[in-house]
Amino acid sequence: MEFLVTWLVSLILFMVVPFKIVPPEVDPYYNEFIEIVQKECPKIKQPMQFGIYFKRLKNEEVGLCTLYTFKRKIEIDEFFWVNSDNRTRRQLVFHELTHCILETHHVEDIQNYMYPYMVYVPEEQLADQVKQVAKDYCN
């Protein structure tokens, strides 16, 4: 019985007490993304349980969003991150955050930042595309 009570209290605390783990080198991109999408759609909220982690990913993956019932997790390939420039990092973070926060899937348009493979999208176009996804999410 004691185990069950402990488990139940832990579950309730996990659901109620927010945590956010965002590495310092990712934080500026995270904050910029949140600011952009909340301007376009104020109902978009940051997940209560959220983490971004660096990890060596398999195959050709450079980023991966996993949606759980009560939390969201992004894994970024550490080798890709270290060898990328700021523009590429920004696009990757925006892409994965779009999966995890806006729950949006890939698109077939090679000129879109939500294309399944990293293809250069000019910075202004990237911001415009993120704004459009946020607007679509609101409607």
PETAJO-V915598 format. One record per residue. OMEGA is omega in whole degrees, -180 to 180 (NA if undefined). NEAR is the number of other ideal C-beta (glycine too) atoms within 12 Angstrom. D_FIRST is the distance of its C-alpha to the first C-alpha in Angstrom with 1 decimal. Layout:
# PETAJO-V915598
OMEGA,NEAR,D_FIRST
OMEGA,NEAR,D_FIRST
This chain:
# PETAJO-V915598
-180,7,0.0
178,8,3.8
-179,9,5.4
179,10,5.1
178,11,6.4
180,12,8.7
-180,13,9.9
178,14,10.6
178,15,12.4
179,14,14.2
180,16,15.4
178,13,16.7
179,16,18.4
-178,18,19.9
-173,17,21.3
-176,13,22.7
-178,15,24.0
169,18,27.0
179,19,28.3
176,23,31.6
178,21,32.9
180,29,36.6
-178,22,38.9
-179,12,41.8
178,19,44.4
-173,33,42.8
179,17,42.1
179,18,45.7
178,36,45.5
-179,34,42.1
178,20,43.3
179,24,46.6
-179,41,44.9
180,31,42.6
-180,22,45.7
-174,30,47.7
180,34,45.2
174,23,44.2
-178,17,47.9
-176,25,48.4
-176,23,45.3
-179,14,43.5
178,14,40.5
-180,29,39.5
175,16,36.7
178,22,35.4
180,31,32.0
-179,20,29.1
-172,24,27.7
177,29,30.7
173,27,32.1
-175,36,35.4
173,24,35.6
-175,27,38.6
174,22,38.3
-178,17,40.7
-178,23,40.6
177,11,41.8
-179,8,44.9
-178,13,46.9
176,23,44.0
177,32,44.4
-177,40,41.6
176,28,38.5
175,35,36.2
179,24,32.8
174,21,31.1
-179,16,27.3
-175,12,25.5
180,19,24.8
178,23,27.2
-179,34,30.7
174,27,31.9
173,40,35.6
180,29,36.8
179,37,40.4
-175,27,42.4
179,20,43.3
179,16,46.7
-178,26,47.7
-177,31,46.8
-176,15,48.8
-179,13,51.8
174,24,51.8
-177,15,53.8
-180,16,52.4
-180,21,53.5
178,27,51.6
180,34,48.5
-179,32,48.6
180,36,49.1
-180,42,46.2
178,42,43.8
180,45,45.0
-177,40,44.7
177,43,41.1
177,41,40.1
175,38,41.8
-170,30,39.5
-176,36,36.3
-179,35,37.1
178,37,39.5
-179,18,38.1
-179,27,41.6
177,17,42.8
176,20,45.9
-177,22,49.4
-178,11,52.5
-177,16,54.8
180,15,55.7
-179,16,56.7
-179,29,53.2
177,41,50.6
172,34,48.0
-173,21,50.1
-179,20,47.9
-180,21,50.1
175,33,51.1
-176,21,54.5
173,20,56.2
179,28,55.9
-173,16,58.1
-180,21,56.1
178,12,57.5
178,20,56.8
180,34,53.3
179,26,52.6
180,20,54.3
178,32,52.2
178,40,48.9
-179,27,50.2
179,26,51.0
179,33,47.5
177,30,46.0
179,21,48.4
180,20,47.6
-178,22,43.9
-176,17,44.6
NA,10,46.6
